[in-house]
């Protein structure tokens, strides 16, 4: 059987119906393990994952409790995957900006801010999905096309420019080894 042409393919399977399932990991962030059905929580990397953002178990209260349970910055807590699984750097910046929350904040959130951040996370991700993802360098959809959400980013990658909401200069720093952009206005 021939290997798929893309050099970032790490593994592939030919399914019974002839289709191919491909694990394509351009940035080498991914991990792959084969386990019996239903036993994925036995893997250390998956045992402590929070709910997926669109899972009904991901609620404003779950978000609030997760942030309250750590002394880390809100940005670091969101990227940890323990509160909500799958939220990456770009979408964390965008959601925090929409909710008006400083990513350096280390204290818990009240219920109103938790509701706002929860809604912002879901909205940012829904919009990105509608736009086919965010292509900055190497992201591609299954058909090889690039996403279009990068044209809609409000803060990510825009440090030093004017905030589109208030006109203040967007700030950039590094939090937990990740470039972070936010508005102080």
C-alpha positions in Angstrom: 0.0 0.0 0.0 1.3 3.5 -0.9 2.0 6.2 1.6 -0.1 9.3 1.1 1.9 12.0 -0.7 1.7 14.7 2.1 5.0 14.7 4.0 3.2 15.5 7.2 1.3 12.3 7.3 2.3 10.4 10.4 -0.1 7.4 10.0 -2.8 6.2 7.8 -5.4 3.4 7.6 -7.4 2.0 4.7 -11.0 1.4 5.8 -13.2 -1.5 4.8 -15.0 0.7 2.3 -11.8 1.7 0.6 -11.6 5.2 2.1 -8.4 6.3 3.8 -8.2 7.8 7.3 -5.1 10.0 7.7 -3.3 11.4 10.7 -1.7 14.6 9.3 0.4 16.5 11.9 2.1 19.5 10.3 3.2 21.1 13.5 4.0 17.9 15.4 1.7 18.8 18.3 -0.3 15.5 17.9 0.0 12.2 19.6 -1.4 8.8 18.4 -2.2 5.8 20.4 -4.4 2.8 19.6 -6.4 1.5 22.5 -9.5 -0.7 22.9 -12.8 1.0 22.4 -13.9 3.0 25.5 -10.5 2.8 27.2 -9.1 6.2 26.0 -9.2 7.7 29.5 -6.5 5.2 30.5 -4.0 7.3 28.5 -2.3 9.9 30.7 -2.7 12.6 28.0 -6.5 12.1 27.8 -7.3 11.2 31.4 -7.7 14.8 32.5 -9.1 16.5 29.4 -12.0 18.8 30.0 -15.2 18.6 27.9 -15.2 19.6 24.2 -16.4 23.2 23.7 -19.7 22.1 22.0 -20.3 19.3 24.6 -23.3 20.2 26.8 -21.1 19.3 29.8 -19.0 22.5 29.1 -21.0 25.1 31.0 -20.2 28.5 32.3 -20.1 27.0 35.8 -17.6 24.3 34.7 -15.5 27.1 33.2 -15.8 29.2 36.3 -14.9 26.3 38.6 -11.9 25.3 36.4 -10.5 28.8 36.5 -11.1 29.1 40.2 -9.2 25.8 40.9 -5.9 27.2 39.6 -3.5 30.0 40.4 -2.3 30.2 36.8 -3.3 33.0 34.4 -6.6 32.6 32.7 -4.9 32.2 29.4 -2.7 29.3 30.7 -5.7 27.7 32.3 -7.6 27.7 29.0 -4.7 26.3 27.1 -4.1 23.5 29.6 -7.0 21.5 28.1 -8.2 20.5 31.6 -11.1 23.1 31.6 -12.1 22.8 27.9 -10.5 20.5 25.4 -9.2 21.7 22.0 -9.0 25.4 22.7 -5.7 26.7 21.2 -3.7 29.9 21.3 -5.5 31.8 18.6 -9.0 31.1 19.8 -8.1 31.7 23.4 -6.8 35.2 22.6 -9.9 35.9 20.5 -12.4 34.6 23.1 -10.7 36.5 26.0 -10.7 39.7 23.9 -14.4 39.3 23.1 -15.2 38.7 26.7 -13.1 41.7 27.8 -10.9 39.7 30.0 -7.1 40.3 30.5 -5.3 37.0 29.7 -2.8 37.7 32.5 -5.6 37.7 35.1 -4.9 35.2 37.9 -8.1 35.4 39.9 -11.4 33.7 39.4 -14.3 35.0 37.4 -17.8 36.0 38.6 -20.7 34.2 37.0 -21.4 37.1 34.5 -17.9 37.0 33.2 -17.9 33.2 33.1 -21.1 33.3 31.0 -19.5 35.9 28.7 -16.3 34.0 28.3 -18.2 30.7 27.7 -20.3 32.3 25.0 -17.2 33.9 23.5 -15.4 30.6 23.3 -18.3 29.0 21.5 -18.9 31.9 19.2 -15.2 32.2 18.2 -15.0 28.4 17.4 -18.3 28.4 15.5 -17.2 31.3 13.4 -13.8 29.6 12.7 -15.5 26.4 11.7 -17.9 28.3 9.4 -14.9 30.0 7.8 -13.1 26.6 7.2 -10.5 27.2 10.0 -7.6 29.7 10.4 -4.7 29.4 8.0 -1.7 31.4 9.1 1.1 29.2 7.6 0.4 25.6 7.1 -3.2 24.7 8.1 -5.2 23.0 5.3 -8.6 21.5 5.2 -9.1 17.9 4.1 -9.5 19.0 0.5 -6.2 20.9 0.7 -7.9 24.4 0.7 -6.9 27.0 3.3 -9.3 28.4 5.9 -10.6 32.0 5.8 -10.9 32.8 9.5 -7.5 34.5 9.6 -9.1 37.5 7.9 -11.6 37.8 10.8 -9.1 37.8 13.7 -9.6 40.7 16.0 -6.5 40.5 18.2 -4.3 37.5 17.4 -1.2 38.5 15.5 -2.2 42.2 15.6 -0.1 43.4 18.5 1.0 47.1 18.2 -2.0 48.0 16.0 -5.3 49.7 17.0 -8.0 47.7 18.8 -10.9 47.3 16.4 -13.3 47.8 19.4 -11.9 50.8 21.2 -8.8 52.1 19.3 -6.3 51.5 22.1 -3.0 49.9 21.0 -3.1 46.1 21.3 -0.4 44.7 23.6 1.6 41.5 23.1 3.5 39.4 25.7 4.4 35.8 26.2 2.3 33.7 28.6 3.3 30.1 29.1 5.6 30.2 26.0 2.7 31.4 23.8 2.5 34.8 22.2 -0.6 36.6 23.6 -2.3 39.7 22.3 -4.9 41.7 24.2 -6.4 45.1 24.6 -5.8 47.2 27.7 -8.6 49.7 26.7 
